[in-house]
């Protein structure tokens, strides 16, 4: 029989290893647009958390809850992959996403699994300030990525930028998108490198 400490270490290390799989799972919507080397789910989640932190500060919300929601929002995609909107027309994802997440956390120590389950329910419910901010961070990250892909010559990404801004709910997210939309993404590094546009 496995000792408690060994069971703890095994379940946590397996969860960490599974999260690492997200570095290899590509965001499928970008492939539909013809973007060959699109971002991974892990790359999306990282910047989503950075955006979530900024929005939580600006909106005076719980930074910890927003960071947890943005970091773990897509963890289930390690098991069921990322399904673009066209696939979601035929495949209901809500049930499988929940089942995959529940299976992922069920063997974790209760102090971890209970918190992650609470955060997941809160995010899905979209009733708290933190859950709304986290969803805005997810949408805003996709918008910023679409703009960057567009600037890199993938003009099909501009289609994403037409409908999604209307989904942003917080004042800070809408204001930030207006700035990003109207300014080149490369300004920050071009000014550091003294490169003229």
C-alpha positions as a printed Julia matrix, in Angstrom:
197×3 Matrix{Float64}:
   0.0    0.0     0.0
   1.26   3.47   -0.93
   2.1    5.78    1.99
   0.11   9.03    2.26
   3.15  11.15    1.48
   3.88   9.06   -1.62
   0.25   9.31   -2.76
   0.41  13.1    -2.29
   3.64  13.36   -4.27
   2.37  11.05   -7.0
  -0.94  12.88   -7.53
   0.6   16.36   -7.49
   3.5   15.43   -9.77
   1.11  13.75  -12.22
  -1.08  16.88  -12.25
   1.98  19.05  -12.9
   3.1   16.73  -15.7
  -0.36  16.81  -17.24
  -0.36  20.63  -17.12
   2.91  20.5   -19.06
   1.09  18.78  -21.92
  -0.63  22.12  -22.58
   2.69  23.39  -23.93
   2.14  20.99  -26.86
  -1.64  21.42  -27.33
  -2.21  24.07  -30.0
  -5.12  26.51  -29.98
  -7.18  25.05  -32.81
  -9.05  28.17  -33.92
  -5.87  29.72  -35.28
  -5.2   26.63  -37.43
  -8.62  27.08  -39.05
  -7.48  30.58  -40.05
  -4.38  29.12  -41.68
  -1.83  30.14  -39.06
   0.8   27.37  -39.21
   2.73  27.72  -35.95
  -0.02  28.98  -33.69
   0.21  29.47  -29.95
  -0.2   26.63  -27.48
  -2.84  26.52  -24.76
  -0.07  27.09  -22.19
   1.1   30.22  -23.99
  -2.46  31.53  -24.07
  -2.97  30.72  -20.38
   0.23  32.48  -19.34
  -0.62  35.79  -21.0
  -4.24  35.42  -19.9
  -2.98  35.32  -16.3
  -0.82  38.42  -16.88
  -3.84  40.25  -18.29
  -6.01  38.93  -15.45
  -3.57  40.32  -12.88
  -3.64  43.77  -14.51
  -7.43  43.81  -14.8
  -7.87  42.61  -11.2
  -5.69  45.49   -9.98
  -7.55  48.03  -12.12
 -10.98  46.69  -11.13
 -10.02  46.27   -7.44
 -10.8   42.55   -7.35
  -9.19  39.53   -5.7
  -5.93  39.02   -7.56
  -5.51  35.49   -6.2
  -8.9   34.32   -7.47
  -8.45  35.93  -10.88
  -4.98  34.42  -11.27
  -6.26  30.97  -10.32
  -9.17  31.22  -12.76
  -7.02  32.42  -15.65
  -4.27  29.86  -15.04
  -6.57  26.86  -14.67
  -9.43  27.84  -17.0
  -8.19  25.61  -19.84
  -6.45  22.85  -17.85
  -9.05  20.33  -19.07
  -7.73  20.79  -22.61
  -4.79  18.57  -21.67
  -7.32  15.72  -21.85
  -9.89  16.8   -24.44
  -7.79  19.25  -26.52
  -8.87  22.71  -27.69
 -12.01  22.7   -29.85
 -12.6   25.66  -32.16
 -16.06  27.19  -32.59
 -16.85  25.23  -35.73
 -16.3   21.92  -33.88
 -18.36  23.2   -30.95
 -21.32  23.52  -33.3
 -21.41  19.7   -33.42
 -19.82  18.7   -30.13
 -21.13  19.9   -26.79
 -18.07  20.79  -24.74
 -19.56  21.85  -21.41
 -20.1   18.33  -20.06
 -16.78  16.88  -21.27
 -14.85  19.93  -20.0
 -16.36  19.51  -16.54
 -15.8   15.74  -16.54
 -12.17  16.12  -17.63
 -11.54  18.77  -14.97
 -13.21  16.71  -12.23
 -11.14  13.67  -13.19
  -7.96  15.76  -13.2
  -8.42  17.05   -9.65
 -10.16  14.11   -7.93
  -6.95  12.43   -6.71
  -5.22  15.65   -5.67
  -4.93  16.4    -1.95
  -8.19  17.97   -0.7
  -6.55  21.34    0.06
  -5.72  21.62   -3.66
  -8.71  19.9    -5.27
 -11.29  21.79   -3.21
  -9.81  25.18   -4.11
  -9.5   24.38   -7.8
 -13.07  23.02   -7.87
 -14.38  26.16   -6.16
 -12.55  28.37   -8.64
 -13.86  26.34  -11.59
 -17.49  26.6   -10.38
 -17.07  30.34   -9.84
 -15.61  30.87  -13.32
 -18.31  28.84  -15.05
 -21.06  30.61  -13.05
 -19.91  34.08  -14.18
 -21.64  35.75  -11.2
 -18.68  37.26   -9.33
 -16.52  40.23  -10.25
 -13.48  37.94  -10.36
 -15.1   35.46  -12.76
 -16.16  38.27  -15.12
 -12.65  39.74  -15.03
 -11.15  36.31  -15.75
 -13.43  35.83  -18.75
 -12.52  39.32  -19.97
  -8.84  38.4   -19.63
  -9.43  35.3   -21.76
 -11.27  37.27  -24.46
  -8.75  40.11  -24.38
  -5.82  37.71  -24.74
  -7.48  36.23  -27.85
  -8.08  39.71  -29.24
  -4.47  40.76  -28.67
  -3.24  37.52  -30.24
  -5.53  38.06  -33.25
  -4.16  41.58  -33.67
  -0.58  40.33  -33.5
  -1.28  37.58  -36.04
  -2.91  40.18  -38.28
   0.16  42.41  -38.01
   2.32  39.41  -38.93
   0.35  39.08  -42.16
  -2.41  36.61  -41.23
  -5.28  38.89  -42.21
  -7.92  36.21  -41.53
  -7.29  36.84  -37.81
  -8.97  40.24  -38.2
 -12.34  38.46  -38.39
 -11.99  37.55  -34.73
 -11.55  41.22  -33.84
 -15.01  42.2   -35.14
 -17.38  40.32  -32.81
 -15.33  39.55  -29.69
 -14.82  43.13  -28.38
 -18.58  43.3   -27.72
 -18.16  40.44  -25.22
 -15.85  42.45  -22.93
 -17.73  43.49  -19.79
 -15.32  45.42  -17.58
 -14.45  49.05  -18.19
 -10.73  48.29  -17.85
 -10.8   45.52  -20.46
 -12.74  47.66  -22.96
 -10.38  50.6   -22.42
  -7.29  48.41  -22.77
  -8.63  46.88  -25.99
  -9.23  50.33  -27.48
  -5.58  51.19  -26.85
  -4.25  47.88  -28.19
  -6.5   48.04  -31.25
  -5.28  51.51  -32.22
  -1.54  51.08  -31.59
   1.08  48.8   -33.17
   1.96  45.78  -31.03
   5.68  46.24  -31.67
   5.96  49.78  -30.31
   7.36  48.63  -26.96
  10.39  46.83  -28.39
  10.95  49.14  -31.34
  11.38  52.09  -28.98
  13.86  50.07  -26.89
  15.82  49.16  -30.01
  15.65  52.65  -31.54
  13.97  51.21  -34.63
  11.83  53.55  -36.66
   8.42  52.41  -37.87
